[in-house]
Amino acid sequence: MRIRSPRKGYGAFVTFGKPLVPTLAVFVAMLLSGCGDDASTPLPSAEALVEPAQIARAGPNTPQAVLLQLWRAVQVGDAASAAGFYDQRVLREIGFGKVSGALAQERPHLEVLRPANITGSKTPLGFEVVVKGQNAVQGTRAQKTEVFSFLFRRSPDGWRVAYDTLLGGALPAYEYSLIQEQVAPGSNAPSPEAQVAARRISDRYRGLLSRDVEQPKGSKNGSGG
């Protein structure tokens, strides 16, 4: 499993497994040094910002429109609103604070990416939306393109995200930074507690729908269509 640096890493990843310690040590050093970012670099221009017109073109009450609203909320730093687009099961099991906190740290990542080539299809667990993020701001270290997937399910409030690769990558990094700061503040040595916590929250988020997959045939899974 790999996690994105929660601090302007623009695609910097660490890997869980046997080579974790040296790789994670580099990751922690990047966190402490700010990944080499120039503090004087201005915020990216509005070239990548999702416009209301783009959301309107996606259609009312569609998973695609919700995705664009979530994307824009992260871009403008409104992590609380972005978290509100997640399914209640996610917010209940993971916690609103951790979901919004992880999304807040994704702002430097998404603010340079313009969502494009949005496609959708039904799956046994809901409606999957795949989006390609295109780097629209020159001079940043973001990859030229990145692909994300979002699994939506219907709720009384409309379409909500039940699982996605954006939060799926952000949560372990966020959890790691929280625990590392608690158990070894200021240390460059990755703590086992932080590593375990990062892996645990990743597994928890990915496994939230396991009950629906494992339930007996004929039971309703509430995936919507």
N, C-alpha and C positions, 0 to 999 in steps of 0.2 A: 504494500500500500504506500502511496506517496501523498505528501501534504504540501500545500503551497505556503510559502512564508507569509505570515500575516502582516508584514510590514513592507510594502512597496517592493515585493520580490519580483513582480512581473515575470512569473513563470519559474521562479526558483523552487525546486522541490527537494524533499528529503524522503528517504526510503526506509520503511520499517522492515526489519529482518536482522540477520546476523551482522551485516556491515553497518548497523545503525549508529554505533557510537561515533566513529570518525566522521560519518556523513552528517549526523545531527550536530556534532560539534561545530562544523562549518556553518550549519544553519543558524545555530545560536550566535556565532560570531557575527553573522550577517545581520541578525536582529539587533545586536548591540551597537553595531557600526552604522546602522541605517542603510545597509546594503549599498553603501557608496553613493547614495543619492545626493545630488546637489541641492541643498536647502533653498538656494536662490532660484531654482528652476520654477517658473510660473506654472500654475495649474493649466492642464490642457484646455484648449479652446472648446467651443461648443460643437466642433465638427462631428464628434461621436455621440452627442447627446440625443437621446430618444425624444422626438417631438410629439406633441399631442396629436398632430395630424397622422403620424405613423400609427399611433395607437388606435385612432378612429378607423383607419383603413383595415385594421385587423378584424374589425367587426365587433359589435356589442356582445358582451357576455361570452367571449370565446377564450379558450386557453391561451391562444396566441396574444390576445390583448392583455391578459393578466400577466403573461411573461414580460411584455414590453413595459407595463406599469412597474413591475418589480425591478426590472433592469434600470429604468429611469430613477426610481427611488434610491437605489444604491448609488447611481452616478451622482446624484445631487446631495448625497449624505443623509438621506432620510431613512436610516436603517430600521427605525421603528415601523414605518409604513411598509417597508419591504418585508419585514417579518410577518406583518398582518396578512400577507398573501399566501402563507403556509397553512396547511391543514391543521386543525385543532389537535390531532394526534401528535403531530410533530411538536407543536408548541407545548403540549402537556408533558410529553415524554422527555424532550430535550430541554425545554424551558425557554420562555420568551427572551430572557436576558441573554442566554448563550446564542440563540439564533440571531438576534439583532446585533449582538456583539461581533459574531463571526462575519455577518454581512457588512458591518461597518468597516471592518478591516479589508474588505474586498473593494472598497471604493477606488483606491489607486489602480486596481486591476481593471475594473469595468469602465472607468471614466474615459479610457482611451479606446474602448472597443464599441463599434457600431454593430448592433444586431442585424443580421441579414440572412437570406436563404432559410427562412423559417418554414419548417415542414411539420406536419402532424399526422399521427396514426393511432388507431385504437390498439390497446394491448389488453391482456387478460386482467391487468390490475388498474387500468385507467386509460388516460389519453396521453400519449407521449409526444412532446414537442422537442424537436431538435433545432438548434439555432447555431449559426456560425458567427462568431464575433470577429469583426475585421478591425484591425488597428488603424484608426483614422487620424492619428496624431503623430507626426514625424518627430524624431528625436527621443522617443521613449524606448525602453527595453522590452516592451511587450512583444510577444510573438506576433507575426503578421496576421495570422488567423488562429482562432481557437474554436473548438466545437464543444457545446454544452448540451445536455439533455435534461428535460424536466418532465416528471410524471405528475399529471394533474388528475384530481378526482373531484366529483361534484360534492358540494356541501350546501347547507341552507343559505350560505353567503355567496354562493357561486362556485366557480372553479378555483381550487386551491392546490398548492404544490404538496404532494405527498413524499416525493423524493426528487433530488436533483444532484447533478455533479458539481454545481457551483458551491452549494452549502456542504455537500459531501466532501469537498476538498478543503473548505475553509474551517469547518468545525474542528478537525484534529489539530490544525495549527493554532487555532484560538485556545483550545483546551490545553494544549502543550504549554503555551506561553503563560496561561494563568497558573498552572501547577508549578511550572519552573520558577516563576516569580515567588511563589509561596514557600517552596521547599529549599530553593537555592538562589535567592536574589543576588543578582550581580555576578553569578558564576557562569563561566564559559563551558563548564562540564555538564552535559545533559544528564538530568536525573532520571533514574529508573521510574520514579513515580510519575513524572511527566510523560514519559514514553508510554507507560501502561495506560494512563488516563487518555492520551490521544488515541491509542488503538481502541480503547473501550468505547469512547463516544462515537468513533467511526463505525464500529460494529453495531452499536445501538441504533444509529440513524439508518443504516442500511437494512437492519432487520426489523424495522417498524411494521412492515407489511407481511412479516412471516406468518402471522396468525391467519391472514386472509389466504395465503398460499396453501397453508397446511390444513385448513378447515375441511370438513367432509364435503363431498360432492353434493350439489343441490342447495348448499347454503348461499345466501346472498353475500357478495363481497363489497357491495356499495361502490363499485368502481365508476359507475356512470358510463355514458356513452355519447 
